[in-house]
Amino acid sequence: MILLRQPLALLLVLPLLVGAWRVVYRWGIPASRPSGTLARVSAHWLPVLLALALGLAAAGPEWRSPVRGAAPVVDFAVVLDGSSSMRILDRPEEDRWQAARRLLAQFIQRRPDDRFALVLFSAHPVTLSPLTADHSRLLRLLARLDLDSRDDGTAIGSALMTAVRRLEDSPARSRVILLLTDGVQNRGRVLPAEAAAEAARRGIRIHAVAMGSDGESLVPLEGGGFARLRVAVDHTTLQEVARLTGGEAFSAEDPGGLARSLAAVDRLEKTQLPVDPPTEGRPLASWFLLLALLLALPLAVDLAFKRGRPRPAWVEP
């Protein structure tokens, strides 16, 4: 089944087709008007087909196919805190960032039939992956992911709203946002409670995991050594966000606590609900652009042949 991501772009096709049909292309510059059938047909239809191919490419066609022939039980949107405080060492062997990525990878591997989206946030949320059943790609993405402290901050509400947008068109009847953060909102215009209310309206649950404790912790410095940093965790807000959506809030002071929290979420989301078969899209725009290139090639060659030639008498001024 073919769907269009930008169907309104088809409105551009009509004027393109009308213009291409009215301006008849003339092959070569013979002394007399060409009368061959091929010349007449191609002069009319080649520009029209070129305009149609470009218009369809702009509409973003996709071939939708079922995901592995089975519907997932749950669609997840993982919302991962990427602020600089995630470099805090709760244990000497790894920081919060490394622990979160490692344990998220294990969580994904335990749920092979589910789909996942990944949203990373600091001062602003970024969708790193839309909903996908390609777990291998998702795990490679997690492994390569790194922190960027240039845009630091904690915009929990905006990140949750982005996750809601990733799940709102999901066909699954069980949709879950998994929020992992170690801070208090200090950036963004959307409050966490506002995003939670929107999630509740759309039937999306939020499970929130508060990482770390409120005391002082060690942060490794780039030039070597450590600094002490105090980061407050807003347990009250995370509990409220989970309560509003029918989810659960967990507290994880170290990687062991995070592992137990994710295991609890894994047990909570084992519901065997019937769901509509999901599909994944394969973009087709590149094929229409290739067709347009092939159609434009003879036109370009013919135009190059005409350069510098006088206009024949039979061509209307």
C-alpha positions as CSV (number, residue, x, y, z in Angstrom):
1,M,0.0,0.0,0.0
2,I,1.3,3.4,-1.0
3,L,0.7,6.5,1.3
4,L,1.7,10.1,0.9
5,R,3.4,11.9,3.8
6,Q,2.7,15.3,2.2
7,P,-0.5,14.9,0.2
8,L,-1.0,18.7,0.0
9,A,2.1,18.8,-2.2
10,L,-0.1,17.2,-5.0
11,L,-1.7,20.6,-5.4
12,L,1.5,21.7,-7.0
13,V,1.2,18.9,-9.6
14,L,-1.9,20.3,-11.4
15,P,-0.3,23.7,-12.5
16,L,2.9,21.8,-13.4
17,L,0.9,19.3,-15.6
18,V,-1.1,22.1,-17.2
19,G,2.0,24.1,-18.0
20,A,3.9,21.1,-19.3
21,W,0.9,20.1,-21.6
22,R,0.4,23.6,-23.0
23,V,4.0,24.3,-23.7
24,V,4.7,21.6,-26.3
25,Y,8.3,20.7,-26.5
26,R,9.8,20.6,-30.0
27,W,12.5,18.0,-30.7
28,G,15.5,19.2,-32.7
29,I,15.2,22.1,-35.2
30,P,14.5,20.5,-38.6
31,A,13.7,22.8,-41.5
32,S,10.2,21.3,-41.8
33,R,7.6,20.5,-39.1
34,P,8.2,17.0,-37.7
35,S,5.4,14.6,-38.6
36,G,6.6,11.3,-37.1
37,T,4.4,9.7,-34.5
38,L,7.2,9.2,-31.9
39,A,8.3,12.8,-32.2
40,R,4.7,14.1,-31.7
41,V,3.9,11.8,-28.8
42,S,7.2,12.3,-27.0
43,A,7.0,16.1,-27.5
44,H,3.7,16.2,-25.7
45,W,4.1,13.5,-23.0
46,L,7.8,13.6,-21.9
47,P,7.5,17.0,-20.2
48,V,4.2,16.0,-18.6
49,L,5.6,12.8,-17.2
50,L,8.6,14.8,-15.9
51,A,6.3,17.2,-14.1
52,L,4.3,14.3,-12.7
53,A,7.4,12.5,-11.4
54,L,8.7,15.7,-9.6
55,G,5.3,16.4,-8.1
56,L,4.9,12.8,-6.7
57,A,8.4,13.0,-5.3
58,A,7.5,16.2,-3.4
59,A,4.5,14.5,-1.9
60,G,6.7,12.0,-0.1
61,P,5.3,8.6,-1.2
62,E,5.9,5.6,1.1
63,W,5.4,1.9,0.6
64,R,3.7,0.7,3.8
65,S,4.2,-2.9,4.8
66,P,3.5,-5.0,7.9
67,V,6.2,-5.2,10.5
68,R,7.5,-8.8,10.4
69,G,3.9,-10.0,10.0
70,A,3.0,-9.5,13.6
71,A,1.8,-6.7,15.8
72,P,3.8,-5.6,18.8
73,V,2.3,-5.8,22.2
74,V,3.5,-2.4,23.3
75,D,4.9,0.7,21.6
76,F,7.5,2.5,23.7
77,A,8.9,6.0,23.5
78,V,12.1,6.2,25.6
79,V,12.8,9.7,26.8
80,L,16.5,9.9,28.0
81,D,18.0,12.8,29.9
82,G,21.2,14.0,28.1
83,S,22.2,16.8,30.4
84,S,25.7,17.2,31.8
85,S,24.7,15.8,35.2
86,M,24.4,12.4,33.6
87,R,28.2,12.2,33.8
88,I,27.9,11.9,37.6
89,L,29.5,8.7,39.0
90,D,27.1,6.8,41.2
91,R,29.6,4.0,41.1
92,P,33.3,4.2,40.3
93,E,33.1,1.9,37.2
94,E,30.5,3.8,35.2
95,D,28.6,7.1,35.2
96,R,24.8,7.5,34.9
97,W,25.0,8.0,31.1
98,Q,26.8,4.7,30.5
99,A,24.6,2.8,33.0
100,A,21.4,4.2,31.3
101,R,22.5,3.2,27.8
102,R,23.6,-0.2,28.9
103,L,20.5,-1.1,30.8
104,L,18.2,0.4,28.1
105,A,19.9,-1.9,25.6
106,Q,19.1,-4.9,27.8
107,F,15.5,-3.7,28.2
108,I,15.1,-3.4,24.5
109,Q,16.6,-6.9,23.9
110,R,14.1,-8.4,26.4
111,R,11.2,-7.2,24.3
112,P,11.9,-8.4,20.7
113,D,8.3,-7.9,19.5
114,D,7.8,-4.3,20.7
115,R,8.6,-1.1,18.8
116,F,10.6,1.7,20.3
117,A,11.2,5.4,19.6
118,L,14.1,7.3,21.2
119,V,14.0,10.9,22.4
120,L,17.1,12.5,23.8
121,F,16.7,15.8,25.7
122,S,18.7,18.4,27.6
123,A,17.7,22.0,27.0
124,H,15.7,20.8,23.9
125,P,14.3,17.4,22.9
126,V,15.6,15.6,19.8
127,T,14.0,12.6,18.2
128,L,16.9,10.2,17.4
129,S,14.6,7.5,16.2
130,P,10.9,7.3,15.4
131,L,9.0,4.2,16.2
132,T,10.8,1.2,14.8
133,A,11.0,-2.6,15.2
134,D,14.6,-2.5,13.9
135,H,16.2,-3.2,17.3
136,S,19.7,-3.8,15.8
137,R,19.7,-0.2,14.4
138,L,18.4,1.1,17.7
139,L,21.1,-0.7,19.7
140,R,23.8,0.6,17.4
141,L,22.4,4.1,17.9
142,L,22.5,3.8,21.7
143,A,26.1,2.5,21.6
144,R,27.3,5.5,19.5
145,L,25.3,8.1,21.4
146,D,27.3,10.7,23.4
147,L,26.6,13.7,25.5
148,D,26.9,17.3,24.2
149,S,27.1,19.9,27.0
150,R,26.9,22.9,24.6
151,D,23.1,23.0,25.0
152,D,22.8,22.0,28.6
153,G,19.6,22.1,30.7
154,T,16.6,19.9,31.6
155,A,13.4,20.3,29.6
156,I,11.4,17.4,30.9
157,G,8.0,18.8,29.7
158,S,9.1,19.5,26.2
159,A,10.7,16.0,25.9
160,L,7.5,14.3,27.2
161,M,5.4,16.3,24.7
162,T,7.7,15.2,21.9
163,A,7.3,11.6,23.0
164,V,3.5,12.0,22.9
165,R,3.8,13.2,19.3
166,R,5.8,10.1,18.5
167,L,3.1,7.8,19.9
168,E,-0.1,9.6,19.0
169,D,-0.4,7.9,15.6
170,S,0.6,4.4,16.9
171,P,-1.9,1.7,16.1
172,A,-1.1,-0.2,19.3
173,R,-3.6,0.0,22.1
174,S,-0.8,-0.1,24.7
175,R,1.5,2.9,24.4
176,V,4.1,3.8,27.0
177,I,6.6,6.6,27.6
178,L,9.6,5.6,29.6
179,L,11.2,8.7,31.1
180,L,14.7,8.5,32.6
181,T,16.0,11.7,34.2
182,D,18.2,12.8,37.1
183,G,17.2,16.5,37.4
184,V,14.6,19.2,37.8
185,Q,13.0,21.0,34.9
186,N,14.9,24.3,34.3
187,R,14.4,24.8,30.6
188,G,11.5,24.6,28.1
189,R,8.0,26.2,28.0
190,V,6.0,23.0,28.5
191,L,5.5,21.9,32.1
192,P,5.7,18.2,32.8
193,A,2.2,18.1,34.2
194,E,0.9,19.7,30.9
195,A,2.6,17.0,28.9
196,A,1.3,14.3,31.2
197,A,-2.3,15.6,30.8
198,E,-1.9,15.4,27.0
199,A,-0.6,11.9,27.3
200,A,-3.5,10.9,29.5
201,R,-6.0,12.3,26.9
202,R,-4.4,10.1,24.3
203,G,-4.3,7.0,26.5
204,I,-0.5,7.0,26.9
205,R,1.0,5.9,30.1
206,I,4.2,7.4,31.5
207,H,6.6,5.4,33.7
208,A,9.2,7.8,35.3
209,V,12.5,6.7,36.7
210,A,14.4,9.3,38.9
211,M,18.1,8.5,38.6
212,G,20.5,9.4,41.4
213,S,20.2,10.9,44.8
214,D,19.9,14.5,46.1
215,G,23.3,14.6,47.8
216,E,26.6,15.6,46.4
217,S,28.2,13.4,43.8
218,L,31.5,13.2,41.9
219,V,31.7,14.4,38.2
220,P,34.8,13.6,36.2
221,L,36.5,16.7,34.6
222,E,37.8,16.8,31.0
223,G,41.4,17.7,32.1
224,G,41.4,15.0,34.8
225,G,40.3,14.8,38.4
226,F,36.8,15.2,39.8
227,A,34.5,17.9,41.0
228,R,31.6,17.6,43.5
229,L,28.2,18.5,42.1
230,R,24.8,18.7,43.9
231,V,21.9,17.8,41.6
232,A,18.3,17.8,42.9
233,V,15.9,15.2,41.6
234,D,12.3,16.3,41.4
235,H,10.6,13.2,42.8
236,T,7.3,14.9,43.4
237,T,6.9,16.0,39.8
238,L,7.9,12.6,38.4
239,Q,5.4,10.9,40.7
240,E,2.7,13.3,39.6
241,V,3.5,12.8,35.9
242,A,3.2,9.0,36.4
243,R,0.0,9.2,38.5
244,L,-1.8,11.4,35.9
245,T,-1.3,8.8,33.2
246,G,-1.8,5.6,35.2
247,G,1.9,4.8,35.2
248,E,4.4,4.2,37.9
249,A,7.3,6.3,39.3
250,F,10.6,4.6,40.4
251,S,13.6,5.8,42.3
252,A,17.1,4.6,41.2
253,E,20.0,5.9,43.2
254,D,22.6,3.7,41.4
255,P,22.8,1.4,38.3
256,G,21.5,-1.5,40.4
257,G,18.4,0.6,41.3
258,L,18.0,1.5,37.6
259,A,18.2,-2.1,36.6
260,R,15.4,-3.0,39.2
261,S,13.3,-0.1,37.9
262,L,13.5,-1.2,34.3
263,A,12.8,-4.8,35.3
264,A,9.6,-3.5,37.1
265,V,8.5,-1.7,34.0
266,D,9.2,-4.8,32.0
267,R,6.8,-6.8,34.3
268,L,4.1,-4.1,34.2
269,E,4.0,-4.0,30.4
270,K,3.4,-7.7,29.7
271,T,-0.2,-7.2,28.9
272,Q,-1.4,-9.3,26.0
273,L,-3.7,-6.8,24.3
274,P,-5.0,-7.3,20.7
275,V,-3.6,-4.5,18.5
276,D,-4.0,-3.5,15.0
277,P,-1.1,-4.6,12.7
278,P,1.5,-1.8,12.5
279,T,3.3,-0.9,9.4
280,E,6.6,0.7,8.5
281,G,7.2,3.0,5.5
282,R,9.8,2.7,2.9
283,P,10.4,6.1,1.2
284,L,9.8,6.0,-2.6
285,A,10.7,9.6,-3.4
286,S,14.2,8.7,-4.6
287,W,12.7,6.4,-7.3
288,F,10.5,9.2,-8.6
289,L,13.5,11.5,-8.6
290,L,15.4,8.9,-10.6
291,L,12.6,8.6,-13.1
292,A,12.5,12.4,-13.4
293,L,16.3,12.3,-14.1
294,L,15.9,9.7,-16.8
295,L,13.1,11.7,-18.4
296,A,15.1,15.0,-18.2
297,L,18.2,13.4,-19.8
298,P,16.9,13.4,-23.4
299,L,15.5,16.9,-23.0
300,A,18.9,18.1,-21.7
301,V,20.7,16.4,-24.6
302,D,18.3,17.9,-27.1
303,L,18.6,21.4,-25.6
304,A,22.4,21.1,-25.8
305,F,22.0,20.2,-29.5
306,K,19.9,23.2,-30.2
307,R,22.2,25.8,-28.6
308,G,23.3,28.4,-31.1
309,R,21.1,27.1,-33.9
310,P,18.7,29.6,-35.6
311,R,15.0,29.1,-35.0
312,P,13.3,27.5,-38.0
313,A,10.5,29.3,-39.8
314,W,7.9,26.8,-38.9
315,V,8.2,27.5,-35.1
316,E,5.6,30.0,-33.9
317,P,7.1,33.2,-32.4
